[in-house]
Amino acid sequence: MTMTSPTLTAAFMLAAAAVLAMRATVVAANRKSMVRVRSRQRHPANTKTQG
């Protein structure tokens, strides 16, 4: 049991780090996509209001 507990903790830490990294990348991608969508929606609205 002394050998399995360190390996399990290490695997858990690696899994947690991987999940956090994936969440960070997904959040960054969502932010970029949201900014792109917002900018696309704002341009036609601005042209309509100005025209």
mmCIF file of the N, C-alpha and C atoms, coordinates in Angstrom:
data_MODEL
# 
_entry.id   MODEL 
# 
loop_
_atom_site.group_PDB 
_atom_site.id 
_atom_site.type_symbol 
_atom_site.label_atom_id 
_atom_site.label_alt_id 
_atom_site.label_comp_id 
_atom_site.label_asym_id 
_atom_site.label_entity_id 
_atom_site.label_seq_id 
_atom_site.pdbx_PDB_ins_code 
_atom_site.Cartn_x 
_atom_site.Cartn_y 
_atom_site.Cartn_z 
_atom_site.occupancy 
_atom_site.B_iso_or_equiv 
_atom_site.pdbx_formal_charge 
_atom_site.auth_seq_id 
_atom_site.auth_comp_id 
_atom_site.auth_asym_id 
_atom_site.auth_atom_id 
_atom_site.pdbx_PDB_model_num 
ATOM 1   N N  . MET A 1 1  ? 0.822   -1.209 0.000   1.00 0.00 ? 1  MET A N  1 
ATOM 2   C CA . MET A 1 1  ? 0.000   0.000  0.000   1.00 0.00 ? 1  MET A CA 1 
ATOM 3   C C  . MET A 1 1  ? 0.856   1.258  0.000   1.00 0.00 ? 1  MET A C  1 
ATOM 4   N N  . THR A 1 2  ? 2.081   1.124  0.468   1.00 0.00 ? 2  THR A N  1 
ATOM 5   C CA . THR A 1 2  ? 2.923   2.324  0.520   1.00 0.00 ? 2  THR A CA 1 
ATOM 6   C C  . THR A 1 2  ? 3.291   2.779  -0.887  1.00 0.00 ? 2  THR A C  1 
ATOM 7   N N  . MET A 1 3  ? 3.355   1.844  -1.841  1.00 0.00 ? 3  MET A N  1 
ATOM 8   C CA . MET A 1 3  ? 3.728   2.217  -3.200  1.00 0.00 ? 3  MET A CA 1 
ATOM 9   C C  . MET A 1 3  ? 2.506   2.705  -3.984  1.00 0.00 ? 3  MET A C  1 
ATOM 10  N N  . THR A 1 4  ? 1.327   2.206  -3.644  1.00 0.00 ? 4  THR A N  1 
ATOM 11  C CA . THR A 1 4  ? 0.146   2.590  -4.428  1.00 0.00 ? 4  THR A CA 1 
ATOM 12  C C  . THR A 1 4  ? -0.335  3.997  -4.048  1.00 0.00 ? 4  THR A C  1 
ATOM 13  N N  . SER A 1 5  ? -0.248  4.371  -2.795  1.00 0.00 ? 5  SER A N  1 
ATOM 14  C CA . SER A 1 5  ? -0.769  5.686  -2.397  1.00 0.00 ? 5  SER A CA 1 
ATOM 15  C C  . SER A 1 5  ? -0.018  6.840  -3.067  1.00 0.00 ? 5  SER A C  1 
ATOM 16  N N  . PRO A 1 6  ? 1.313   6.831  -3.135  1.00 0.00 ? 6  PRO A N  1 
ATOM 17  C CA . PRO A 1 6  ? 1.999   7.936  -3.837  1.00 0.00 ? 6  PRO A CA 1 
ATOM 18  C C  . PRO A 1 6  ? 1.657   7.975  -5.314  1.00 0.00 ? 6  PRO A C  1 
ATOM 19  N N  . THR A 1 7  ? 1.542   6.820  -5.938  1.00 0.00 ? 7  THR A N  1 
ATOM 20  C CA . THR A 1 7  ? 1.219   6.799  -7.365  1.00 0.00 ? 7  THR A CA 1 
ATOM 21  C C  . THR A 1 7  ? -0.198  7.315  -7.588  1.00 0.00 ? 7  THR A C  1 
ATOM 22  N N  . LEU A 1 8  ? -1.114  6.937  -6.711  1.00 0.00 ? 8  LEU A N  1 
ATOM 23  C CA . LEU A 1 8  ? -2.495  7.416  -6.859  1.00 0.00 ? 8  LEU A CA 1 
ATOM 24  C C  . LEU A 1 8  ? -2.563  8.926  -6.661  1.00 0.00 ? 8  LEU A C  1 
ATOM 25  N N  . THR A 1 9  ? -1.858  9.432  -5.670  1.00 0.00 ? 9  THR A N  1 
ATOM 26  C CA . THR A 1 9  ? -1.865  10.885 -5.439  1.00 0.00 ? 9  THR A CA 1 
ATOM 27  C C  . THR A 1 9  ? -1.238  11.612 -6.627  1.00 0.00 ? 9  THR A C  1 
ATOM 28  N N  . ALA A 1 10 ? -0.155  11.054 -7.162  1.00 0.00 ? 10 ALA A N  1 
ATOM 29  C CA . ALA A 1 10 ? 0.499   11.690 -8.306  1.00 0.00 ? 10 ALA A CA 1 
ATOM 30  C C  . ALA A 1 10 ? -0.440  11.680 -9.517  1.00 0.00 ? 10 ALA A C  1 
ATOM 31  N N  . ALA A 1 11 ? -1.113  10.562 -9.735  1.00 0.00 ? 11 ALA A N  1 
ATOM 32  C CA . ALA A 1 11 ? -2.041  10.472 -10.868 1.00 0.00 ? 11 ALA A CA 1 
ATOM 33  C C  . ALA A 1 11 ? -3.190  11.461 -10.682 1.00 0.00 ? 11 ALA A C  1 
ATOM 34  N N  . PHE A 1 12 ? -3.675  11.578 -9.453  1.00 0.00 ? 12 PHE A N  1 
ATOM 35  C CA . PHE A 1 12 ? -4.770  12.514 -9.190  1.00 0.00 ? 12 PHE A CA 1 
ATOM 36  C C  . PHE A 1 12 ? -4.327  13.947 -9.434  1.00 0.00 ? 12 PHE A C  1 
ATOM 37  N N  . MET A 1 13 ? -3.124  14.272 -9.005  1.00 0.00 ? 13 MET A N  1 
ATOM 38  C CA . MET A 1 13 ? -2.603  15.626 -9.207  1.00 0.00 ? 13 MET A CA 1 
ATOM 39  C C  . MET A 1 13 ? -2.439  15.911 -10.700 1.00 0.00 ? 13 MET A C  1 
ATOM 40  N N  . LEU A 1 14 ? -1.931  14.925 -11.439 1.00 0.00 ? 14 LEU A N  1 
ATOM 41  C CA . LEU A 1 14 ? -1.766  15.116 -12.884 1.00 0.00 ? 14 LEU A CA 1 
ATOM 42  C C  . LEU A 1 14 ? -3.129  15.300 -13.550 1.00 0.00 ? 14 LEU A C  1 
ATOM 43  N N  . ALA A 1 15 ? -4.116  14.507 -13.128 1.00 0.00 ? 15 ALA A N  1 
ATOM 44  C CA . ALA A 1 15 ? -5.451  14.617 -13.714 1.00 0.00 ? 15 ALA A CA 1 
ATOM 45  C C  . ALA A 1 15 ? -6.051  15.992 -13.400 1.00 0.00 ? 15 ALA A C  1 
ATOM 46  N N  . ALA A 1 16 ? -5.876  16.440 -12.158 1.00 0.00 ? 16 ALA A N  1 
ATOM 47  C CA . ALA A 1 16 ? -6.408  17.752 -11.777 1.00 0.00 ? 16 ALA A CA 1 
ATOM 48  C C  . ALA A 1 16 ? -5.733  18.856 -12.590 1.00 0.00 ? 16 ALA A C  1 
ATOM 49  N N  . ALA A 1 17 ? -4.428  18.755 -12.779 1.00 0.00 ? 17 ALA A N  1 
ATOM 50  C CA . ALA A 1 17 ? -3.714  19.767 -13.557 1.00 0.00 ? 17 ALA A CA 1 
ATOM 51  C C  . ALA A 1 17 ? -4.191  19.753 -15.009 1.00 0.00 ? 17 ALA A C  1 
ATOM 52  N N  . ALA A 1 18 ? -4.427  18.561 -15.547 1.00 0.00 ? 18 ALA A N  1 
ATOM 53  C CA . ALA A 1 18 ? -4.894  18.458 -16.932 1.00 0.00 ? 18 ALA A CA 1 
ATOM 54  C C  . ALA A 1 18 ? -6.284  19.070 -17.069 1.00 0.00 ? 18 ALA A C  1 
ATOM 55  N N  . VAL A 1 19 ? -7.154  18.801 -16.097 1.00 0.00 ? 19 VAL A N  1 
ATOM 56  C CA . VAL A 1 19 ? -8.515  19.360 -16.148 1.00 0.00 ? 19 VAL A CA 1 
ATOM 57  C C  . VAL A 1 19 ? -8.467  20.882 -16.061 1.00 0.00 ? 19 VAL A C  1 
ATOM 58  N N  . LEU A 1 20 ? -7.626  21.394 -15.176 1.00 0.00 ? 20 LEU A N  1 
ATOM 59  C CA . LEU A 1 20 ? -7.514  22.849 -15.045 1.00 0.00 ? 20 LEU A CA 1 
ATOM 60  C C  . LEU A 1 20 ? -6.978  23.459 -16.337 1.00 0.00 ? 20 LEU A C  1 
ATOM 61  N N  . ALA A 1 21 ? -6.004  22.803 -16.951 1.00 0.00 ? 21 ALA A N  1 
ATOM 62  C CA . ALA A 1 21 ? -5.441  23.318 -18.204 1.00 0.00 ? 21 ALA A CA 1 
ATOM 63  C C  . ALA A 1 21 ? -6.504  23.309 -19.299 1.00 0.00 ? 21 ALA A C  1 
ATOM 64  N N  . MET A 1 22 ? -7.273  22.237 -19.371 1.00 0.00 ? 22 MET A N  1 
ATOM 65  C CA . MET A 1 22 ? -8.319  22.160 -20.389 1.00 0.00 ? 22 MET A CA 1 
ATOM 66  C C  . MET A 1 22 ? -9.365  23.245 -20.153 1.00 0.00 ? 22 MET A C  1 
ATOM 67  N N  . ARG A 1 23 ? -9.733  23.457 -18.889 1.00 0.00 ? 23 ARG A N  1 
ATOM 68  C CA . ARG A 1 23 ? -10.712 24.493 -18.586 1.00 0.00 ? 23 ARG A CA 1 
ATOM 69  C C  . ARG A 1 23 ? -10.172 25.865 -18.984 1.00 0.00 ? 23 ARG A C  1 
ATOM 70  N N  . ALA A 1 24 ? -8.901  26.107 -18.714 1.00 0.00 ? 24 ALA A N  1 
ATOM 71  C CA . ALA A 1 24 ? -8.307  27.402 -19.053 1.00 0.00 ? 24 ALA A CA 1 
ATOM 72  C C  . ALA A 1 24 ? -8.340  27.613 -20.565 1.00 0.00 ? 24 ALA A C  1 
ATOM 73  N N  . THR A 1 25 ? -7.987  26.576 -21.325 1.00 0.00 ? 25 THR A N  1 
ATOM 74  C CA . THR A 1 25 ? -7.988  26.711 -22.782 1.00 0.00 ? 25 THR A CA 1 
ATOM 75  C C  . THR A 1 25 ? -9.404  26.903 -23.305 1.00 0.00 ? 25 THR A C  1 
ATOM 76  N N  . VAL A 1 26 ? -10.358 26.179 -22.733 1.00 0.00 ? 26 VAL A N  1 
ATOM 77  C CA . VAL A 1 26 ? -11.751 26.313 -23.190 1.00 0.00 ? 26 VAL A CA 1 
ATOM 78  C C  . VAL A 1 26 ? -12.272 27.703 -22.872 1.00 0.00 ? 26 VAL A C  1 
ATOM 79  N N  . VAL A 1 27 ? -11.973 28.201 -21.689 1.00 0.00 ? 27 VAL A N  1 
ATOM 80  C CA . VAL A 1 27 ? -12.433 29.541 -21.304 1.00 0.00 ? 27 VAL A CA 1 
ATOM 81  C C  . VAL A 1 27 ? -11.815 30.585 -22.223 1.00 0.00 ? 27 VAL A C  1 
ATOM 82  N N  . ALA A 1 28 ? -10.530 30.427 -22.539 1.00 0.00 ? 28 ALA A N  1 
ATOM 83  C CA . ALA A 1 28 ? -9.870  31.382 -23.428 1.00 0.00 ? 28 ALA A CA 1 
ATOM 84  C C  . ALA A 1 28 ? -10.500 31.320 -24.821 1.00 0.00 ? 28 ALA A C  1 
ATOM 85  N N  . ALA A 1 29 ? -10.779 30.124 -25.309 1.00 0.00 ? 29 ALA A N  1 
ATOM 86  C CA . ALA A 1 29 ? -11.394 29.981 -26.632 1.00 0.00 ? 29 ALA A CA 1 
ATOM 87  C C  . ALA A 1 29 ? -12.793 30.585 -26.626 1.00 0.00 ? 29 ALA A C  1 
ATOM 88  N N  . ASN A 1 30 ? -13.543 30.353 -25.560 1.00 0.00 ? 30 ASN A N  1 
ATOM 89  C CA . ASN A 1 30 ? -14.899 30.915 -25.475 1.00 0.00 ? 30 ASN A CA 1 
ATOM 90  C C  . ASN A 1 30 ? -14.843 32.440 -25.437 1.00 0.00 ? 30 ASN A C  1 
ATOM 91  N N  . ARG A 1 31 ? -13.893 32.988 -24.714 1.00 0.00 ? 31 ARG A N  1 
ATOM 92  C CA . ARG A 1 31 ? -13.775 34.443 -24.649 1.00 0.00 ? 31 ARG A CA 1 
ATOM 93  C C  . ARG A 1 31 ? -13.461 35.011 -26.025 1.00 0.00 ? 31 ARG A C  1 
ATOM 94  N N  . LYS A 1 32 ? -12.549 34.377 -26.748 1.00 0.00 ? 32 LYS A N  1 
ATOM 95  C CA . LYS A 1 32 ? -12.206 34.866 -28.081 1.00 0.00 ? 32 LYS A CA 1 
ATOM 96  C C  . LYS A 1 32 ? -13.407 34.770 -29.018 1.00 0.00 ? 32 LYS A C  1 
ATOM 97  N N  . SER A 1 33 ? -14.111 33.639 -28.962 1.00 0.00 ? 33 SER A N  1 
ATOM 98  C CA . SER A 1 33 ? -15.264 33.469 -29.844 1.00 0.00 ? 33 SER A CA 1 
ATOM 99  C C  . SER A 1 33 ? -16.352 34.467 -29.477 1.00 0.00 ? 33 SER A C  1 
ATOM 100 N N  . MET A 1 34 ? -16.581 34.696 -28.187 1.00 0.00 ? 34 MET A N  1 
ATOM 101 C CA . MET A 1 34 ? -17.601 35.656 -27.781 1.00 0.00 ? 34 MET A CA 1 
ATOM 102 C C  . MET A 1 34 ? -17.239 37.054 -28.262 1.00 0.00 ? 34 MET A C  1 
ATOM 103 N N  . VAL A 1 35 ? -15.975 37.420 -28.158 1.00 0.00 ? 35 VAL A N  1 
ATOM 104 C CA . VAL A 1 35 ? -15.554 38.748 -28.611 1.00 0.00 ? 35 VAL A CA 1 
ATOM 105 C C  . VAL A 1 35 ? -15.763 38.866 -30.113 1.00 0.00 ? 35 VAL A C  1 
ATOM 106 N N  . ARG A 1 36 ? -15.468 37.808 -30.849 1.00 0.00 ? 36 ARG A N  1 
ATOM 107 C CA . ARG A 1 36 ? -15.658 37.855 -32.302 1.00 0.00 ? 36 ARG A CA 1 
ATOM 108 C C  . ARG A 1 36 ? -17.139 37.996 -32.632 1.00 0.00 ? 36 ARG A C  1 
ATOM 109 N N  . VAL A 1 37 ? -17.974 37.226 -31.964 1.00 0.00 ? 37 VAL A N  1 
ATOM 110 C CA . VAL A 1 37 ? -19.409 37.294 -32.248 1.00 0.00 ? 37 VAL A CA 1 
ATOM 111 C C  . VAL A 1 37 ? -19.945 38.673 -31.891 1.00 0.00 ? 37 VAL A C  1 
ATOM 112 N N  . ARG A 1 38 ? -19.524 39.214 -30.756 1.00 0.00 ? 38 ARG A N  1 
ATOM 113 C CA . ARG A 1 38 ? -19.999 40.533 -30.352 1.00 0.00 ? 38 ARG A CA 1 
ATOM 114 C C  . ARG A 1 38 ? -19.552 41.591 -31.357 1.00 0.00 ? 38 ARG A C  1 
ATOM 115 N N  . SER A 1 39 ? -18.313 41.508 -31.808 1.00 0.00 ? 39 SER A N  1 
ATOM 116 C CA . SER A 1 39 ? -17.828 42.498 -32.761 1.00 0.00 ? 39 SER A CA 1 
ATOM 117 C C  . SER A 1 39 ? -18.600 42.378 -34.077 1.00 0.00 ? 39 SER A C  1 
ATOM 118 N N  . ARG A 1 40 ? -18.914 41.157 -34.481 1.00 0.00 ? 40 ARG A N  1 
ATOM 119 C CA . ARG A 1 40 ? -19.669 40.980 -35.728 1.00 0.00 ? 40 ARG A CA 1 
ATOM 120 C C  . ARG A 1 40 ? -21.079 41.540 -35.586 1.00 0.00 ? 40 ARG A C  1 
ATOM 121 N N  . GLN A 1 41 ? -21.681 41.357 -34.426 1.00 0.00 ? 41 GLN A N  1 
ATOM 122 C CA . GLN A 1 41 ? -23.035 41.861 -34.236 1.00 0.00 ? 41 GLN A CA 1 
ATOM 123 C C  . GLN A 1 41 ? -23.042 43.381 -34.110 1.00 0.00 ? 41 GLN A C  1 
ATOM 124 N N  . ARG A 1 42 ? -22.005 43.953 -33.547 1.00 0.00 ? 42 ARG A N  1 
ATOM 125 C CA . ARG A 1 42 ? -21.975 45.403 -33.335 1.00 0.00 ? 42 ARG A CA 1 
ATOM 126 C C  . ARG A 1 42 ? -21.808 46.155 -34.656 1.00 0.00 ? 42 ARG A C  1 
ATOM 127 N N  . HIS A 1 43 ? -21.032 45.623 -35.584 1.00 0.00 ? 43 HIS A N  1 
ATOM 128 C CA . HIS A 1 43 ? -20.759 46.359 -36.817 1.00 0.00 ? 43 HIS A CA 1 
ATOM 129 C C  . HIS A 1 43 ? -22.031 46.638 -37.624 1.00 0.00 ? 43 HIS A C  1 
ATOM 130 N N  . PRO A 1 44 ? -22.856 45.625 -37.901 1.00 0.00 ? 44 PRO A N  1 
ATOM 131 C CA . PRO A 1 44 ? -24.082 45.939 -38.657 1.00 0.00 ? 44 PRO A CA 1 
ATOM 132 C C  . PRO A 1 44 ? -25.016 46.850 -37.879 1.00 0.00 ? 44 PRO A C  1 
ATOM 133 N N  . ALA A 1 45 ? -25.068 46.688 -36.570 1.00 0.00 ? 45 ALA A N  1 
ATOM 134 C CA . ALA A 1 45 ? -25.940 47.551 -35.765 1.00 0.00 ? 45 ALA A CA 1 
ATOM 135 C C  . ALA A 1 45 ? -25.444 48.994 -35.860 1.00 0.00 ? 45 ALA A C  1 
ATOM 136 N N  . ASN A 1 46 ? -24.137 49.204 -35.817 1.00 0.00 ? 46 ASN A N  1 
ATOM 137 C CA . ASN A 1 46 ? -23.598 50.565 -35.897 1.00 0.00 ? 46 ASN A CA 1 
ATOM 138 C C  . ASN A 1 46 ? -23.877 51.167 -37.274 1.00 0.00 ? 46 ASN A C  1 
ATOM 139 N N  . THR A 1 47 ? -23.723 50.378 -38.310 1.00 0.00 ? 47 THR A N  1 
ATOM 140 C CA . THR A 1 47 ? -23.968 50.897 -39.655 1.00 0.00 ? 47 THR A CA 1 
ATOM 141 C C  . THR A 1 47 ? -25.445 51.260 -39.814 1.00 0.00 ? 47 THR A C  1 
ATOM 142 N N  . LYS A 1 48 ? -26.337 50.451 -39.223 1.00 0.00 ? 48 LYS A N  1 
ATOM 143 C CA . LYS A 1 48 ? -27.771 50.754 -39.339 1.00 0.00 ? 48 LYS A CA 1 
ATOM 144 C C  . LYS A 1 48 ? -28.103 52.047 -38.597 1.00 0.00 ? 48 LYS A C  1 
ATOM 145 N N  . THR A 1 49 ? -27.552 52.206 -37.407 1.00 0.00 ? 49 THR A N  1 
ATOM 146 C CA . THR A 1 49 ? -27.863 53.405 -36.628 1.00 0.00 ? 49 THR A CA 1 
ATOM 147 C C  . THR A 1 49 ? -27.274 54.634 -37.309 1.00 0.00 ? 49 THR A C  1 
ATOM 148 N N  . GLN A 1 50 ? -26.081 54.496 -37.874 1.00 0.00 ? 50 GLN A N  1 
ATOM 149 C CA . GLN A 1 50 ? -25.446 55.639 -38.519 1.00 0.00 ? 50 GLN A CA 1 
ATOM 150 C C  . GLN A 1 50 ? -26.152 55.962 -39.837 1.00 0.00 ? 50 GLN A C  1 
ATOM 151 N N  . GLY A 1 51 ? -26.556 54.915 -40.565 1.00 0.00 ? 51 GLY A N  1 
ATOM 152 C CA . GLY A 1 51 ? -27.190 55.158 -41.864 1.00 0.00 ? 51 GLY A CA 1 
ATOM 153 C C  . GLY A 1 51 ? -28.595 55.664 -41.667 1.00 0.00 ? 51 GLY A C  1 
# 
